[in-house]
Amino acid sequence: MIPLAQINKLSTNHSSTTKSHNMDVNAEFGRLIHAAVINKSFRSNLLKNPAGCIDAGYCGESFHFPVEIKNRIKQINARSLEEFSSQIIKLINMPSVPEMAPVFCN
């Protein structure tokens, strides 16, 4: 049996890791949207092919998204940056599979 103190520690570590992960993803989305705002060609490419545009980067800079997020981004279909941003917000707020999985103790 795992002591409660250890479970709390694991839960806290997972929580802080998740928060750090979410902050990193949010920062990347911020960079992505910023590039789309300042460059019309990038914005157009982002709306046509979000995953391909992210893979190509912007002005020599790469975007670093986890595979699960990139897979979700592939599903986005937007006609405007506002619509794209709205879908990104929904995507960010959607729990990932590890966050949805319950913690089991033996």
C-alpha positions in Angstrom: 0.0 0.0 0.0 1.3 3.5 -0.8 1.3 5.9 2.1 -1.0 8.8 1.8 1.8 11.3 2.1 3.5 9.8 -0.9 0.2 9.9 -2.9 -0.2 13.6 -2.0 3.4 14.2 -3.1 2.8 12.4 -6.4 -0.4 14.3 -6.9 1.3 17.6 -6.2 4.2 16.8 -8.5 1.7 15.8 -11.3 -0.2 19.0 -10.7 2.8 21.3 -10.9 4.1 19.4 -13.9 0.7 19.8 -15.6 0.7 23.5 -14.8 4.2 24.0 -16.2 3.1 22.0 -19.3 0.0 24.1 -19.7 2.0 27.4 -19.3 4.5 26.1 -22.0 1.6 25.2 -24.4 -0.1 28.6 -23.7 3.2 30.4 -24.4 3.5 28.6 -27.7 0.0 29.4 -28.7 0.7 33.0 -27.9 3.7 33.0 -30.2 1.7 31.3 -32.9 -1.2 33.8 -32.7 1.3 36.7 -32.5 3.0 35.6 -35.7 -0.5 35.2 -37.4 -1.4 38.7 -36.3 1.7 40.4 -37.7 2.1 38.4 -40.9 -0.8 38.1 -43.4 0.8 35.3 -45.4 1.5 33.3 -42.2 -2.0 33.8 -41.0 -3.4 32.6 -44.4 -1.2 29.5 -44.3 -2.2 28.8 -40.6 -5.9 28.9 -41.5 -5.4 26.6 -44.5 -3.1 24.1 -42.9 -2.5 24.7 -39.2 -0.3 21.6 -38.5 1.8 22.1 -41.6 2.2 25.8 -40.8 3.3 25.0 -37.3 5.8 22.4 -38.6 7.3 25.0 -41.0 7.7 27.6 -38.2 7.9 31.3 -38.6 11.0 33.4 -39.6 13.4 30.7 -38.6 11.6 30.1 -35.3 10.1 26.7 -34.4 6.9 26.1 -32.5 7.1 23.4 -29.9 3.8 21.6 -29.2 3.4 18.2 -27.8 2.2 15.5 -30.3 -1.2 15.3 -28.7 -1.8 19.1 -29.1 -0.5 19.0 -32.7 -3.0 16.2 -33.4 -5.8 18.3 -32.0 -4.7 21.3 -34.0 -5.0 19.2 -37.2 -8.8 19.1 -36.5 -9.2 22.9 -36.5 -11.0 24.3 -39.4 -11.4 28.1 -39.2 -12.0 30.8 -41.7 -10.6 33.7 -39.6 -8.0 34.2 -37.0 -10.8 35.0 -34.5 -12.4 31.6 -35.2 -9.0 29.9 -35.0 -8.3 31.5 -31.7 -11.7 30.5 -30.3 -11.0 26.9 -31.2 -7.6 27.1 -29.7 -9.1 28.3 -26.4 -11.4 25.3 -26.4 -8.5 23.0 -27.2 -6.4 24.5 -24.4 -9.3 24.0 -21.9 -9.9 20.4 -23.0 -8.3 17.9 -20.6 -5.7 15.6 -21.9 -5.9 11.9 -21.5 -3.5 11.7 -18.5 -5.4 14.4 -16.7 -8.7 12.5 -17.2 -7.2 9.1 -16.0 -7.9 8.3 -12.3 -5.1 7.5 -9.9 -5.3 3.9 -8.6 -3.6 2.6 -5.5 -2.7 -1.0 -4.8 
